[in-house]
Amino acid sequence: MIVANQLTFSYTDSPPYALQNLDLHIAAGEYVSVVGDNGSGKSTLMRLILGLLKPTRGTVGTSAKRIGYVPQRSDYARHDFPLTVGEMLRSYARIIGADAKRETADALALTGMQAHERSLVGGLSGGESQKTRVARALIGSPELLIFDEPSTGIDRASQDEIYGLLRQINRERGITIISVEHNLTAAMANSTLIYHLHGGHGHICTPEQYAKEFLRV
C-alpha cells in the first residue's frame, strides 16, 4: 500500500534533514500509528505520502487510487459558516465525481451522523465535527485514510467514539489507516503497527514490541 525507499527530506534541500534514509513498507489493511516527539518528522512524513511535499532524495509512493485525509481542524468550524453537514458532504462528492446521494448516506450512517445531516457544521461539538471530517474523507470509497492527531480538541467520550469508528473502518471495511498520534494510549490500543520516528529515522514494530523496546514494560 505504501512504500518508501531511502526517503530523505529537508525543507532547505540540505542538512539538517527532517527525515533521513527511511525504508518503510506498509501492507494494505494495516492500522499504523506514527508516534514520536514534537519535531520528529511525523507531519512531514504524512505530507510526503500525500504528495504535498517532494523528497529531497529517495522515493515514497502508494498504490491507493483514492486517499482520504482528516486534518485536525477546518475553516468550516466557524460558527457563522452557513453550510449543513449534508450539504458539505454532497458538495464534496460532486467535486470528486462520486454519487452524492448514495455516498453521503453511507458516510453519515457509518459515522453515526444521520441525525445531524441538516445541522450547521459551525454548530457541531468537537466530537461531531471530527466525525463529520471522517465522513467527508470516506466519500469516494478511499483505500487509504490519513489522520492528523484524531483525538486533538475533543473530550474523552468523543475520543473513544472516534477510535471505535477508526477500528470499525479498518477491520470491517479493510481500509488502511495511517494516523499521526500524540495519544500513545490510543495508539497502543488500536493499531496493528507502531511507527516510531526519532532524529529523522524510523522504526516499525507491533504495539507489543513497542511496549518492550520503548516503554520498558
DRENFIKOL-90116 format. One record per residue (C-alpha): residue in three letters; x, y, z. Coordinates in nm, 2 decimals, padded with zeros to 4 digits. Each point is the difference from the previous one (the first is absolute). Example, Ala and Ser with C-alpha at 12.3 -4.5 7.8 and 13.67 -1.06 7.14 Angstrom:
<pts>
PT ala 01.23 -00.45 00.78
PT ser 00.14 00.34 -00.07
</pts>
This chain:
<pts>
PT met 00.00 00.00 00.00
PT ile 00.28 00.24 00.10
PT val 00.37 -00.03 -00.09
PT ala 00.28 00.23 00.09
PT asn 00.36 -00.07 -00.11
PT gln 00.29 00.20 00.14
PT leu -00.25 00.29 00.05
PT thr 00.19 00.32 00.10
PT phe -00.15 00.34 00.04
PT ser 00.13 00.35 00.09
PT tyr -00.20 00.32 -00.01
PT thr 00.32 00.17 -00.13
PT asp 00.12 -00.28 -00.23
PT ser 00.31 -00.04 00.22
PT pro 00.07 -00.11 00.36
PT pro -00.15 -00.02 00.25
PT tyr -00.24 -00.25 -00.13
PT ala -00.36 -00.04 00.14
PT leu 00.00 -00.36 -00.12
PT gln 00.31 -00.20 -00.10
PT asn 00.03 -00.33 -00.19
PT leu -00.34 -00.14 00.10
PT asp -00.10 -00.34 -00.13
PT leu -00.37 -00.07 00.07
PT his -00.23 -00.27 -00.14
PT ile -00.36 00.00 00.12
PT ala -00.24 -00.26 -00.13
PT ala -00.36 00.06 -00.09
PT gly -00.24 -00.04 00.30
PT glu 00.24 00.11 00.27
PT tyr -00.08 00.26 00.26
PT val 00.33 00.19 00.06
PT ser 00.05 00.26 00.27
PT val 00.29 00.24 -00.06
PT val 00.15 00.11 00.33
PT gly 00.30 00.21 00.12
PT asp 00.09 00.32 00.17
PT asn -00.09 00.34 -00.14
PT gly 00.22 00.08 -00.30
PT ser 00.07 -00.37 -00.07
PT gly -00.14 00.02 -00.35
PT lys -00.34 -00.15 00.04
PT ser -00.20 00.27 -00.18
PT thr 00.28 00.02 -00.26
PT leu -00.03 -00.37 -00.08
PT met -00.38 00.04 -00.04
PT arg 00.04 00.29 -00.24
PT leu 00.25 -00.21 -00.21
PT ile -00.24 -00.29 -00.02
PT leu -00.28 00.24 -00.10
PT gly 00.23 00.15 -00.27
PT leu -00.01 00.34 00.15
PT leu 00.38 -00.01 00.04
PT lys 00.26 -00.15 -00.23
PT pro 00.29 -00.21 00.13
PT thr 00.35 00.16 00.01
PT arg 00.13 -00.35 -00.07
PT gly -00.16 -00.35 -00.03
PT thr -00.36 -00.08 -00.08
PT val -00.34 -00.04 00.16
PT gly -00.32 -00.12 -00.16
PT thr -00.33 -00.17 00.06
PT ser -00.21 -00.25 -00.21
PT ala -00.32 00.16 00.14
PT lys -00.21 00.15 -00.28
PT arg -00.18 00.23 00.24
PT ile 00.12 00.14 00.33
PT gly -00.22 00.15 00.27
PT tyr 00.17 00.26 00.22
PT val -00.13 00.11 00.34
PT pro 00.17 00.32 00.13
PT gln -00.01 00.12 00.36
PT arg -00.24 00.29 -00.07
PT ser -00.17 00.17 -00.29
PT asp -00.13 00.35 -00.10
PT tyr -00.35 -00.12 00.01
PT ala 00.02 -00.03 00.38
PT arg -00.08 00.38 00.01
PT his -00.34 00.05 00.16
PT asp -00.12 00.23 -00.28
PT phe 00.08 -00.24 -00.28
PT pro -00.34 -00.05 -00.18
PT leu 00.03 -00.36 -00.10
PT thr -00.17 -00.32 00.13
PT val 00.17 -00.33 00.04
PT gly -00.19 -00.15 -00.28
PT glu 00.06 00.29 -00.24
PT met 00.38 -00.02 00.07
PT leu 00.02 -00.38 -00.06
PT arg -00.21 00.02 -00.32
PT ser 00.20 00.29 -00.13
PT tyr 00.33 -00.19 00.06
PT ala -00.15 -00.31 -00.17
PT arg -00.09 00.20 -00.31
PT ile 00.35 00.16 -00.01
PT ile 00.17 -00.34 -00.02
PT gly -00.26 -00.15 -00.23
PT ala -00.16 -00.24 00.25
PT asp -00.37 -00.08 00.04
PT ala -00.10 00.28 00.24
PT lys -00.32 -00.15 00.14
PT arg 00.12 -00.35 00.05
PT glu 00.35 00.09 00.12
PT thr -00.13 00.26 00.25
PT ala -00.26 -00.24 00.14
PT asp 00.27 -00.27 00.04
PT ala 00.25 00.23 00.17
PT leu -00.27 00.14 00.24
PT ala -00.11 -00.35 00.09
PT leu 00.35 -00.13 00.06
PT thr 00.10 00.30 00.22
PT gly -00.34 00.01 00.19
PT met -00.07 00.36 -00.12
PT gln -00.34 -00.06 -00.17
PT ala -00.18 00.22 00.26
PT his 00.24 00.29 -00.08
PT glu -00.05 00.00 -00.38
PT arg -00.18 00.33 00.02
PT ser 00.21 00.15 00.28
PT leu 00.23 00.29 -00.08
PT val 00.36 -00.11 00.01
PT gly 00.10 00.30 00.21
PT gly -00.24 -00.10 00.27
PT leu 00.14 -00.35 00.06
PT ser 00.19 -00.12 00.31
PT gly 00.36 -00.09 -00.03
PT gly -00.08 -00.37 -00.03
PT glu -00.27 00.06 -00.25
PT ser 00.23 00.22 -00.21
PT gln 00.26 -00.28 00.00
PT lys -00.26 -00.26 -00.11
PT thr -00.10 00.24 -00.28
PT arg 00.36 00.02 -00.11
PT val 00.02 -00.38 00.00
PT ala -00.33 -00.02 -00.20
PT arg 00.14 00.24 -00.26
PT ala 00.32 -00.20 -00.03
PT leu -00.20 -00.32 -00.06
PT ile -00.18 00.15 -00.31
PT gly 00.13 -00.17 -00.31
PT ser 00.09 -00.33 00.17
PT pro 00.37 00.07 00.08
PT glu 00.24 -00.29 00.04
PT leu 00.22 00.20 00.24
PT leu -00.10 00.24 00.28
PT ile 00.26 00.24 00.15
PT phe -00.08 00.17 00.33
PT asp 00.19 00.29 00.17
PT glu -00.04 -00.06 00.37
PT pro -00.37 -00.11 00.00
PT ser -00.06 00.06 00.38
PT thr 00.12 00.36 00.01
PT gly -00.25 00.24 00.15
PT ile -00.27 -00.25 00.09
PT asp -00.11 -00.14 00.33
PT arg 00.07 -00.35 00.12
PT ala -00.34 -00.14 -00.08
PT ser 00.03 00.14 -00.36
PT gln 00.35 -00.14 -00.03
PT asp -00.12 -00.35 00.09
PT glu -00.27 00.04 -00.27
PT ile 00.24 00.12 -00.26
PT tyr 00.25 -00.29 00.06
PT gly -00.28 -00.25 00.00
PT leu -00.10 00.14 -00.34
PT leu 00.35 -00.03 -00.13
PT arg 00.03 -00.36 00.12
PT gln -00.33 -00.08 -00.18
PT ile 00.11 00.17 -00.32
PT asn 00.33 -00.19 00.01
PT arg -00.13 -00.35 00.10
PT glu -00.34 -00.01 -00.17
PT arg 00.08 00.19 -00.32
PT gly 00.37 -00.09 -00.03
PT ile 00.10 00.37 -00.05
PT thr 00.36 00.06 00.08
PT ile 00.05 00.27 00.27
PT ile 00.30 00.21 00.07
PT ser -00.04 00.22 00.30
PT val 00.24 00.26 00.14
PT glu -00.04 -00.04 00.38
PT his 00.09 00.19 00.32
PT asn -00.25 -00.23 00.18
PT leu 00.23 -00.29 00.07
PT thr -00.26 -00.19 00.21
PT ala -00.24 00.00 -00.30
PT ala 00.28 -00.09 -00.24
PT met 00.09 -00.31 00.21
PT ala -00.36 -00.11 00.04
PT asn -00.11 00.04 -00.36
PT ser 00.29 -00.04 -00.24
PT thr 00.12 -00.31 -00.17
PT leu 00.35 00.17 -00.04
PT ile 00.18 00.29 00.16
PT tyr 00.25 00.21 -00.20
PT his 00.23 00.18 00.23
PT leu 00.19 00.31 -00.13
PT his 00.30 00.14 00.17
PT gly 00.28 00.22 -00.13
PT gly -00.12 -00.04 -00.35
PT his 00.01 -00.38 00.01
PT gly -00.28 -00.25 00.03
PT his -00.07 -00.33 00.16
PT ile -00.31 -00.21 -00.06
PT cys -00.13 -00.28 00.23
PT thr -00.31 -00.14 00.16
PT pro -00.15 00.17 00.31
PT glu 00.13 -00.29 00.21
PT gln 00.35 00.05 -00.13
PT tyr -00.02 00.37 00.05
PT ala -00.10 -00.04 00.36
PT lys 00.30 -00.22 00.06
PT glu 00.26 00.20 -00.20
PT phe -00.11 00.36 00.08
PT leu -00.23 -00.01 00.30
PT arg 00.19 -00.27 00.19
PT val -00.31 -00.19 00.10
</pts>
